[in-house]
């Protein structure tokens, strides 16, 4: 069984502290996570670390050719898309 070495493990206490500090400021942090491919048609969605961030709309305001994030309601929750090439066949939720 493979076990990661000490150098490949992040210091989780430091990472949590940094993320908490960045969430408490008014200005958004730099983008923490790259978008993730959703399916095979070219759509990209937010990583789970960005979904719960209060700054997601500011960080991704230029996504979708400048129109910002788009949210779609799936049976297992809302997914936020940074690029929509193929329109999902679920309800789109307007973002405030």
N, CA, C and O atoms as CSV, one atom per row, in Angstrom:
chain,resi,resn,atom,element,x,y,z
A,1,UNK,N,N,0.834,-1.173,0.000
A,1,UNK,CA,C,0.000,0.000,0.000
A,1,UNK,C,C,0.883,1.242,0.000
A,1,UNK,O,O,1.865,1.320,0.737
A,2,UNK,N,N,0.523,2.205,-0.830
A,2,UNK,CA,C,1.286,3.446,-0.952
A,2,UNK,C,C,0.958,4.404,0.197
A,2,UNK,O,O,-0.214,4.622,0.501
A,3,UNK,N,N,1.958,4.963,0.818
A,3,UNK,CA,C,1.785,5.979,1.866
A,3,UNK,C,C,2.548,7.231,1.422
A,3,UNK,O,O,3.718,7.151,1.048
A,4,UNK,N,N,1.881,8.378,1.466
A,4,UNK,CA,C,2.579,9.594,1.035
A,4,UNK,C,C,3.693,9.967,2.014
A,4,UNK,O,O,3.591,9.731,3.217
A,5,UNK,N,N,4.735,10.543,1.479
A,5,UNK,CA,C,5.833,11.001,2.322
A,5,UNK,C,C,5.470,12.297,3.034
A,5,UNK,O,O,4.471,12.934,2.699
A,6,UNK,N,N,6.258,12.678,3.992
A,6,UNK,CA,C,6.001,13.888,4.771
A,6,UNK,C,C,5.921,15.130,3.886
A,6,UNK,O,O,5.118,16.024,4.153
A,7,UNK,N,N,6.742,15.197,2.836
A,7,UNK,CA,C,6.763,16.380,1.985
A,7,UNK,C,C,5.509,16.510,1.126
A,7,UNK,O,O,5.169,17.619,0.714
A,8,UNK,N,N,4.818,15.419,0.848
A,8,UNK,CA,C,3.625,15.493,0.005
A,8,UNK,C,C,2.359,15.766,0.803
A,8,UNK,O,O,1.290,15.943,0.217
A,9,UNK,N,N,2.459,15.805,2.133
A,9,UNK,CA,C,1.294,16.080,2.978
A,9,UNK,C,C,1.243,17.566,3.305
A,9,UNK,O,O,2.245,18.132,3.740
A,10,UNK,N,N,0.090,18.211,3.104
A,10,UNK,CA,C,-0.002,19.621,3.499
A,10,UNK,C,C,-0.134,19.745,5.012
A,10,UNK,O,O,-0.620,18.828,5.674
A,11,UNK,N,N,0.292,20.862,5.551
A,11,UNK,CA,C,0.079,21.145,6.966
A,11,UNK,C,C,-1.363,21.634,7.076
A,11,UNK,O,O,-1.648,22.801,6.807
A,12,UNK,N,N,-2.263,20.751,7.466
A,12,UNK,CA,C,-3.688,21.035,7.420
A,12,UNK,C,C,-4.082,22.153,8.375
A,12,UNK,O,O,-4.980,22.935,8.064
A,13,UNK,N,N,-3.439,22.245,9.514
A,13,UNK,CA,C,-3.756,23.323,10.463
A,13,UNK,C,C,-3.452,24.693,9.851
A,13,UNK,O,O,-4.236,25.630,9.998
A,14,UNK,N,N,-2.321,24.800,9.172
A,14,UNK,CA,C,-1.963,26.055,8.514
A,14,UNK,C,C,-2.934,26.363,7.379
A,14,UNK,O,O,-3.362,27.506,7.224
A,15,UNK,N,N,-3.278,25.368,6.596
A,15,UNK,CA,C,-4.201,25.559,5.476
A,15,UNK,C,C,-5.571,26.023,5.970
A,15,UNK,O,O,-6.146,26.953,5.404
A,16,UNK,N,N,-6.093,25.399,7.002
A,16,UNK,CA,C,-7.394,25.795,7.561
A,16,UNK,C,C,-7.332,27.220,8.088
A,16,UNK,O,O,-8.250,28.007,7.855
A,17,UNK,N,N,-6.270,27.558,8.788
A,17,UNK,CA,C,-6.110,28.905,9.327
A,17,UNK,C,C,-6.070,29.946,8.215
A,17,UNK,O,O,-6.706,30.994,8.324
A,18,UNK,N,N,-5.330,29.668,7.150
A,18,UNK,CA,C,-5.237,30.598,6.018
A,18,UNK,C,C,-6.586,30.775,5.330
A,18,UNK,O,O,-6.953,31.890,4.959
A,19,UNK,N,N,-7.318,29.690,5.161
A,19,UNK,CA,C,-8.623,29.776,4.506
A,19,UNK,C,C,-9.606,30.546,5.373
A,19,UNK,O,O,-10.362,31.368,4.854
A,20,UNK,N,N,-9.616,30.302,6.681
A,20,UNK,CA,C,-10.502,31.048,7.588
A,20,UNK,C,C,-10.189,32.544,7.538
A,20,UNK,O,O,-11.099,33.372,7.480
A,21,UNK,N,N,-8.918,32.881,7.560
A,21,UNK,CA,C,-8.526,34.290,7.495
A,21,UNK,C,C,-8.983,34.936,6.189
A,21,UNK,O,O,-9.453,36.074,6.199
A,22,UNK,N,N,-8.855,34.238,5.077
A,22,UNK,CA,C,-9.236,34.808,3.783
A,22,UNK,C,C,-10.747,34.952,3.639
A,22,UNK,O,O,-11.208,35.821,2.900
A,23,UNK,N,N,-11.528,34.124,4.325
A,23,UNK,CA,C,-12.983,34.229,4.242
A,23,UNK,C,C,-13.525,35.402,5.054
A,23,UNK,O,O,-14.640,35.859,4.801
A,24,UNK,N,N,-12.760,35.892,6.018
A,24,UNK,CA,C,-13.227,36.970,6.875
A,24,UNK,C,C,-12.944,38.359,6.307
A,24,UNK,O,O,-13.432,39.343,6.862
A,25,UNK,N,N,-12.184,38.477,5.237
A,25,UNK,CA,C,-11.890,39.776,4.644
A,25,UNK,C,C,-12.962,40.142,3.615
A,25,UNK,O,O,-13.661,39.273,3.094
A,26,UNK,N,N,-13.080,41.443,3.331
A,26,UNK,CA,C,-14.088,41.904,2.373
A,26,UNK,C,C,-13.684,41.640,0.930
A,26,UNK,O,O,-14.537,41.379,0.082
A,27,UNK,N,N,-12.404,41.705,0.651
A,27,UNK,CA,C,-11.927,41.450,-0.700
A,27,UNK,C,C,-11.736,39.948,-0.905
A,27,UNK,O,O,-11.269,39.252,-0.004
A,28,UNK,N,N,-12.093,39.452,-2.078
A,28,UNK,CA,C,-11.920,38.015,-2.303
A,28,UNK,C,C,-10.449,37.630,-2.395
A,28,UNK,O,O,-9.619,38.428,-2.832
A,29,UNK,N,N,-10.128,36.408,-1.982
A,29,UNK,CA,C,-8.750,35.928,-2.135
A,29,UNK,C,C,-8.502,35.589,-3.597
A,29,UNK,O,O,-9.430,35.612,-4.406
A,30,UNK,N,N,-7.273,35.280,-3.936
A,30,UNK,CA,C,-7.027,34.790,-5.288
A,30,UNK,C,C,-7.750,33.450,-5.428
A,30,UNK,O,O,-8.041,32.791,-4.430
A,31,UNK,N,N,-8.027,33.064,-6.624
A,31,UNK,CA,C,-8.780,31.826,-6.856
A,31,UNK,C,C,-8.014,30.652,-6.249
A,31,UNK,O,O,-6.863,30.389,-6.599
A,32,UNK,N,N,-8.687,29.951,-5.329
A,32,UNK,CA,C,-8.037,28.884,-4.562
A,32,UNK,C,C,-7.983,27.549,-5.309
A,32,UNK,O,O,-7.026,26.789,-5.162
A,33,UNK,N,N,-9.005,27.271,-6.102
A,33,UNK,CA,C,-9.116,25.977,-6.762
A,33,UNK,C,C,-9.475,26.185,-8.231
A,33,UNK,O,O,-10.301,27.043,-8.545
A,34,UNK,N,N,-8.876,25.423,-9.128
A,34,UNK,CA,C,-9.257,25.526,-10.538
A,34,UNK,C,C,-10.621,24.869,-10.759
A,34,UNK,O,O,-11.018,23.997,-9.987
A,35,UNK,N,N,-11.343,25.283,-11.812
A,35,UNK,CA,C,-12.627,24.630,-12.098
A,35,UNK,C,C,-12.421,23.172,-12.507
A,35,UNK,O,O,-11.337,22.772,-12.931
A,36,UNK,N,N,-13.493,22.391,-12.366
A,36,UNK,CA,C,-13.455,20.958,-12.636
A,36,UNK,C,C,-14.334,20.654,-13.844
A,36,UNK,O,O,-15.418,21.220,-13.988
A,37,UNK,N,N,-13.873,19.773,-14.698
A,37,UNK,CA,C,-14.676,19.362,-15.857
A,37,UNK,C,C,-15.930,18.640,-15.381
A,37,UNK,O,O,-15.871,17.773,-14.508
A,38,UNK,N,N,-17.054,19.008,-15.962
A,38,UNK,CA,C,-18.341,18.376,-15.640
A,38,UNK,C,C,-18.827,17.686,-16.903
A,38,UNK,O,O,-19.319,18.336,-17.825
A,39,UNK,N,N,-18.692,16.400,-16.940
A,39,UNK,CA,C,-19.082,15.648,-18.129
A,39,UNK,C,C,-18.019,15.739,-19.209
A,39,UNK,O,O,-16.874,16.102,-18.942
A,40,UNK,N,N,-18.413,15.404,-20.434
A,40,UNK,CA,C,-17.458,15.356,-21.543
A,40,UNK,C,C,-17.731,16.407,-22.612
A,40,UNK,O,O,-17.106,16.386,-23.672
A,41,UNK,N,N,-18.663,17.329,-22.347
A,41,UNK,CA,C,-19.058,18.293,-23.379
A,41,UNK,C,C,-18.375,19.646,-23.240
A,41,UNK,O,O,-18.663,20.560,-24.012
A,42,UNK,N,N,-17.465,19.794,-22.260
A,42,UNK,CA,C,-16.704,21.025,-22.128
A,42,UNK,C,C,-17.157,21.956,-21.018
A,42,UNK,O,O,-16.551,23.008,-20.815
A,43,UNK,N,N,-18.206,21.596,-20.296
A,43,UNK,CA,C,-18.644,22.433,-19.178
A,43,UNK,C,C,-17.643,22.336,-18.031
A,43,UNK,O,O,-17.031,21.291,-17.812
A,44,UNK,N,N,-17.485,23.452,-17.298
A,44,UNK,CA,C,-16.623,23.488,-16.127
A,44,UNK,C,C,-17.424,23.985,-14.938
A,44,UNK,O,O,-18.222,24.913,-15.070
A,45,UNK,N,N,-17.218,23.374,-13.773
A,45,UNK,CA,C,-17.926,23.777,-12.556
A,45,UNK,C,C,-16.927,24.100,-11.468
A,45,UNK,O,O,-15.744,23.777,-11.569
A,46,UNK,N,N,-17.430,24.753,-10.411
A,46,UNK,CA,C,-16.569,25.090,-9.279
A,46,UNK,C,C,-16.163,23.837,-8.519
A,46,UNK,O,O,-16.921,22.871,-8.431
A,47,UNK,N,N,-14.959,23.872,-7.974
A,47,UNK,CA,C,-14.509,22.818,-7.066
A,47,UNK,C,C,-15.282,22.967,-5.760
A,47,UNK,O,O,-15.772,24.054,-5.454
A,48,UNK,N,N,-15.394,21.908,-5.001
A,48,UNK,CA,C,-16.195,21.952,-3.772
A,48,UNK,C,C,-15.666,22.982,-2.776
A,48,UNK,O,O,-16.446,23.523,-1.993
A,49,UNK,N,N,-14.377,23.264,-2.782
A,49,UNK,CA,C,-13.828,24.270,-1.894
A,49,UNK,C,C,-14.327,25.667,-2.202
A,49,UNK,O,O,-14.381,26.509,-1.305
A,50,UNK,N,N,-14.690,25.934,-3.431
A,50,UNK,CA,C,-15.203,27.257,-3.827
A,50,UNK,C,C,-16.718,27.366,-3.640
A,50,UNK,O,O,-17.241,28.469,-3.479
A,51,UNK,N,N,-17.415,26.254,-3.659
A,51,UNK,CA,C,-18.880,26.281,-3.597
A,51,UNK,C,C,-19.371,26.988,-2.340
A,51,UNK,O,O,-20.352,27.728,-2.404
A,52,UNK,N,N,-18.725,26.783,-1.216
A,52,UNK,CA,C,-19.186,27.334,0.048
A,52,UNK,C,C,-18.571,28.695,0.375
A,52,UNK,O,O,-18.887,29.275,1.414
A,53,UNK,N,N,-17.719,29.203,-0.472
A,53,UNK,CA,C,-17.047,30.470,-0.235
A,53,UNK,C,C,-17.992,31.638,-0.515
A,53,UNK,O,O,-18.655,31.650,-1.552
A,54,UNK,N,N,-18.068,32.619,0.384
A,54,UNK,CA,C,-18.945,33.763,0.143
A,54,UNK,C,C,-18.443,34.681,-0.976
A,54,UNK,O,O,-19.184,35.550,-1.435
A,55,UNK,N,N,-17.205,34.500,-1.418
A,55,UNK,CA,C,-16.622,35.346,-2.462
A,55,UNK,C,C,-16.732,34.742,-3.859
A,55,UNK,O,O,-16.202,35.318,-4.808
A,56,UNK,N,N,-17.399,33.607,-4.014
A,56,UNK,CA,C,-17.378,32.904,-5.301
A,56,UNK,C,C,-17.891,33.760,-6.452
A,56,UNK,O,O,-17.341,33.698,-7.552
A,57,UNK,N,N,-18.934,34.561,-6.224
A,57,UNK,CA,C,-19.482,35.387,-7.301
A,57,UNK,C,C,-18.480,36.461,-7.731
A,57,UNK,O,O,-18.372,36.762,-8.920
A,58,UNK,N,N,-17.743,37.044,-6.772
A,58,UNK,CA,C,-16.729,38.057,-7.107
A,58,UNK,C,C,-15.539,37.426,-7.817
A,58,UNK,O,O,-15.055,37.952,-8.819
A,59,UNK,N,N,-15.073,36.304,-7.298
A,59,UNK,CA,C,-13.892,35.646,-7.890
A,59,UNK,C,C,-14.148,35.223,-9.332
A,59,UNK,O,O,-13.256,35.302,-10.176
A,60,UNK,N,N,-15.350,34.781,-9.605
A,60,UNK,CA,C,-15.665,34.211,-10.911
A,60,UNK,C,C,-16.580,35.119,-11.730
A,60,UNK,O,O,-17.315,34.631,-12.589
A,61,UNK,N,N,-16.551,36.447,-11.479
A,61,UNK,CA,C,-17.443,37.374,-12.171
A,61,UNK,C,C,-17.192,37.437,-13.680
A,61,UNK,O,O,-18.091,37.813,-14.432
A,62,UNK,N,N,-16.005,37.083,-14.129
A,62,UNK,CA,C,-15.681,37.120,-15.557
A,62,UNK,C,C,-15.908,35.783,-16.259
A,62,UNK,O,O,-15.650,35.661,-17.456
A,63,UNK,N,N,-16.384,34.789,-15.529
A,63,UNK,CA,C,-16.600,33.474,-16.147
A,63,UNK,C,C,-17.809,33.525,-17.084
A,63,UNK,O,O,-18.557,34.503,-17.080
A,64,UNK,N,N,-17.995,32.506,-17.859
A,64,UNK,CA,C,-19.091,32.421,-18.842
A,64,UNK,C,C,-19.118,33.646,-19.744
A,64,UNK,O,O,-20.156,34.284,-19.921
A,65,UNK,N,N,-17.959,33.962,-20.309
A,65,UNK,CA,C,-17.799,35.094,-21.235
A,65,UNK,C,C,-18.250,36.412,-20.630
A,65,UNK,O,O,-18.854,37.237,-21.316
A,66,UNK,N,N,-17.958,36.616,-19.344
A,66,UNK,CA,C,-18.252,37.876,-18.687
A,66,UNK,C,C,-19.602,37.966,-17.994
A,66,UNK,O,O,-19.893,38.971,-17.346
A,67,UNK,N,N,-20.431,36.938,-18.116
A,67,UNK,CA,C,-21.750,37.001,-17.470
A,67,UNK,C,C,-21.728,36.431,-16.055
A,67,UNK,O,O,-22.745,36.497,-15.364
A,68,UNK,N,N,-20.623,35.884,-15.606
A,68,UNK,CA,C,-20.487,35.374,-14.243
A,68,UNK,C,C,-20.924,33.931,-14.091
A,68,UNK,O,O,-21.230,33.241,-15.064
A,69,UNK,N,N,-20.943,33.496,-12.840
A,69,UNK,CA,C,-21.326,32.109,-12.536
A,69,UNK,C,C,-22.763,31.830,-12.925
A,69,UNK,O,O,-23.619,32.713,-12.889
A,70,UNK,N,N,-23.008,30.597,-13.294
A,70,UNK,CA,C,-24.374,30.132,-13.539
A,70,UNK,C,C,-24.615,28.938,-12.627
A,70,UNK,O,O,-23.754,28.070,-12.488
A,71,UNK,N,N,-25.793,28.900,-12.005
A,71,UNK,CA,C,-26.121,27.845,-11.042
A,71,UNK,C,C,-27.239,26.973,-11.588
A,71,UNK,O,O,-28.210,27.473,-12.155
A,72,UNK,N,N,-27.094,25.669,-11.413
A,72,UNK,CA,C,-28.090,24.707,-11.870
A,72,UNK,C,C,-28.440,23.772,-10.722
A,72,UNK,O,O,-27.562,23.308,-9.994
A,73,UNK,N,N,-29.720,23.504,-10.572
A,73,UNK,CA,C,-30.196,22.665,-9.467
A,73,UNK,C,C,-30.300,21.211,-9.924
A,73,UNK,O,O,-31.184,20.850,-10.701
A,74,UNK,N,N,-29.391,20.396,-9.432
A,74,UNK,CA,C,-29.400,18.956,-9.685
A,74,UNK,C,C,-30.088,18.258,-8.515
A,74,UNK,O,O,-30.336,18.882,-7.484
A,75,UNK,N,N,-30.393,16.992,-8.662
A,75,UNK,CA,C,-31.072,16.250,-7.598
A,75,UNK,C,C,-30.207,16.124,-6.345
A,75,UNK,O,O,-30.730,15.966,-5.242
A,76,UNK,N,N,-28.887,16.194,-6.510
A,76,UNK,CA,C,-27.990,16.081,-5.359
A,76,UNK,C,C,-27.449,17.433,-4.892
A,76,UNK,O,O,-26.519,17.471,-4.086
A,77,UNK,N,N,-28.002,18.525,-5.373
A,77,UNK,CA,C,-27.596,19.859,-4.939
A,77,UNK,C,C,-27.335,20.799,-6.099
A,77,UNK,O,O,-27.472,20.432,-7.266
A,78,UNK,N,N,-26.960,22.016,-5.754
A,78,UNK,CA,C,-26.693,23.052,-6.758
A,78,UNK,C,C,-25.244,22.945,-7.222
A,78,UNK,O,O,-24.333,22.746,-6.418
A,79,UNK,N,N,-25.050,23.080,-8.529
A,79,UNK,CA,C,-23.700,23.115,-9.099
A,79,UNK,C,C,-23.529,24.473,-9.763
A,79,UNK,O,O,-24.413,24.961,-10.467
A,80,UNK,N,N,-22.355,25.074,-9.518
A,80,UNK,CA,C,-22.033,26.384,-10.065
A,80,UNK,C,C,-21.065,26.205,-11.225
A,80,UNK,O,O,-20.013,25.584,-11.074
A,81,UNK,N,N,-21.423,26.750,-12.382
A,81,UNK,CA,C,-20.627,26.555,-13.590
A,81,UNK,C,C,-19.861,27.820,-13.957
A,81,UNK,O,O,-20.410,28.921,-13.961
A,82,UNK,N,N,-18.582,27.637,-14.264
A,82,UNK,CA,C,-17.747,28.739,-14.727
A,82,UNK,C,C,-17.726,28.805,-16.249
A,82,UNK,O,O,-17.396,29.841,-16.826
A,83,UNK,N,N,-18.075,27.705,-16.891
A,83,UNK,CA,C,-18.178,27.677,-18.357
A,83,UNK,C,C,-19.280,26.697,-18.735
A,83,UNK,O,O,-19.255,25.530,-18.345
A,84,UNK,N,N,-20.252,27.195,-19.503
A,84,UNK,CA,C,-21.335,26.344,-19.988
A,84,UNK,C,C,-21.241,26.295,-21.510
A,84,UNK,O,O,-21.496,27.289,-22.190
A,85,UNK,N,N,-20.879,25.145,-22.027
A,85,UNK,CA,C,-20.825,24.908,-23.466
A,85,UNK,C,C,-22.120,24.220,-23.893
A,85,UNK,O,O,-22.740,24.595,-24.888
A,86,UNK,N,N,-22.513,23.216,-23.128
A,86,UNK,CA,C,-23.728,22.448,-23.380
A,86,UNK,C,C,-24.687,22.689,-22.211
A,86,UNK,O,O,-24.382,22.344,-21.069
A,87,UNK,N,N,-25.841,23.280,-22.504
A,87,UNK,CA,C,-26.829,23.624,-21.471
A,87,UNK,C,C,-27.286,22.376,-20.720
A,87,UNK,O,O,-27.797,21.444,-21.341
A,88,UNK,N,N,-27.111,22.336,-19.376
A,88,UNK,CA,C,-27.603,21.197,-18.600
A,88,UNK,C,C,-29.134,21.101,-18.680
A,88,UNK,O,O,-29.824,22.115,-18.796
A,89,UNK,N,N,-29.639,19.899,-18.618
A,89,UNK,CA,C,-31.077,19.661,-18.737
A,89,UNK,C,C,-31.750,19.653,-17.355
A,89,UNK,O,O,-32.539,18.764,-17.035
A,90,UNK,N,N,-31.418,20.664,-16.553
A,90,UNK,CA,C,-31.990,20.845,-15.215
A,90,UNK,C,C,-32.321,22.323,-15.052
A,90,UNK,O,O,-31.956,23.147,-15.890
A,91,UNK,N,N,-33.017,22.650,-13.965
A,91,UNK,CA,C,-33.442,24.022,-13.702
A,91,UNK,C,C,-32.243,24.934,-13.424
A,91,UNK,O,O,-31.385,24.611,-12.602
A,92,UNK,N,N,-32.194,26.073,-14.117
A,92,UNK,CA,C,-31.165,27.073,-13.814
A,92,UNK,C,C,-31.696,28.001,-12.738
A,92,UNK,O,O,-32.845,28.440,-12.792
A,93,UNK,N,N,-30.849,28.298,-11.757
A,93,UNK,CA,C,-31.223,29.150,-10.631
A,93,UNK,C,C,-30.560,30.513,-10.822
A,93,UNK,O,O,-29.341,30.591,-10.974
A,94,UNK,N,N,-31.354,31.590,-10.815
A,94,UNK,CA,C,-30.708,32.911,-10.926
A,94,UNK,C,C,-29.909,33.230,-9.661
A,94,UNK,O,O,-30.371,32.978,-8.548
A,95,UNK,N,N,-28.720,33.779,-9.839
A,95,UNK,CA,C,-27.882,34.168,-8.703
A,95,UNK,C,C,-28.166,35.622,-8.359
A,95,UNK,O,O,-28.414,36.441,-9.245
A,96,UNK,N,N,-28.129,35.938,-7.075
A,96,UNK,CA,C,-28.377,37.313,-6.627
A,96,UNK,C,C,-27.148,38.132,-6.666
A,96,UNK,O,O,-27.182,39.313,-6.321
